[in-house]
Amino acid sequence: MNFNIITIFPEMFTALASGITGRAQKKDLISVKCWDLREFSDSKHRRVDERPYGGGPGMVMTYAPLKKAITAVKQANSTPARVIHLSPQGKSVQQEMLQNLVTDNEVKNLIFLSGRYEGIDERLIAEEVDEEWSIGDYIISGGELAAMVVIDAITRLLPGALGDPESSQQDSFSSAGLLDYPHYTRPEDINNLAVPEILLSGDHASIARWRLKQSLGRTWLRRPDLLAQKNLTNEEERILEEFIAEIN
Ligand SMILES: C[S@@+](CC[C@H](N)C(=O)[O-])C[C@H]1O[C@@H](n2cnc3c(N)ncnc32)[C@H](O)[C@@H]1O
């Protein structure tokens, strides 16, 4: 997957050299290329913003440099690129939507527009943007962090990106549509809080059942909205009832 980011702060993306995204770049599973928007400005001072028509606070990112930058990125890619504007007004990014994206063979190049100030001239969005994505109902200062969040989330789903491919399948919101079960590691006892005995039993079938029970139970407690979207099997219903009986 090739990630192209149009931004006035390309240096922020050095953060993606660490961890999973860093390793994925070394393994050529992803490429991350930043395009400095100021290099596409015709103005003497490399300006990319102007005051808003109609007055009011803040500045607005202008059409021309963004248009030029998008054209340059598209020309540099041999296969079609999807243009995504990171915006609090976009559709909320969900795990399922990212899973569908990575299995879509048509999608190999993504262009992320990182907004700043009050945002981008609406006519650029109307003409050039294919999708608008939000990372949540809150406002951050620019689209760069949002782009990094979704680049990381997409990378985790690419085959070969994680040490153990099962990790991403058991993550919250993944194939089962549930929250992940609780995790424990050494030591066995911390301030009289012991590791659940079953996890020390070596009985893999019972451990899997216990984990499913915890996942179902946690989702019921913390995110009933996720359970409401899911058709539980009879066995899952039984296991969830057990969980509820145990905590009462
Ligand atoms: C200060 S915000 C502008 C917010 C805009 N005035 C509004 O209220 O919709 C600057 C930029 O940060 C990015 N941004 C802010 N919050 C975001 C979110 N929740 N998801 C994705 N991008 C976001 C967008 O690129 C946006 O153009």
The ligand as a Gaussian input file, in Angstrom:
#p B3LYP/6-31G(d) Opt

LIG

0 1
 C       -8.751000      22.903000      13.371000
 S       -9.280000      21.688000      12.245000
 C      -10.563000      22.521000      11.357000
 C      -11.913000      22.133000      11.831000
 C      -13.042000      22.740000      11.020000
 N      -13.094000      24.159000      11.198000
 C      -14.364000      22.106000      11.471000
 O      -14.869000      22.523000      12.509000
 O      -14.859000      21.172000      10.805000
 C       -7.953000      21.638000      11.091000
 C       -7.821000      20.325000      10.338000
 O       -7.564000      19.271000      11.234000
 C       -8.034000      18.045000      10.711000
 N       -8.940000      17.425000      11.693000
 C       -9.394000      17.980000      12.838000
 N      -10.154000      17.145000      13.535000
 C      -10.194000      15.992000      12.822000
 C      -10.848000      14.744000      13.013000
 N      -11.609000      14.506000      14.075000
 N      -10.650000      13.779000      12.077000
 C       -9.881000      14.003000      10.996000
 N       -9.241000      15.181000      10.765000
 C       -9.404000      16.157000      11.657000
 C       -8.742000      18.379000       9.392000
 O       -7.852000      18.121000       8.321000
 C       -9.012000      19.850000       9.537000
 O       -9.088000      20.513000       8.295000

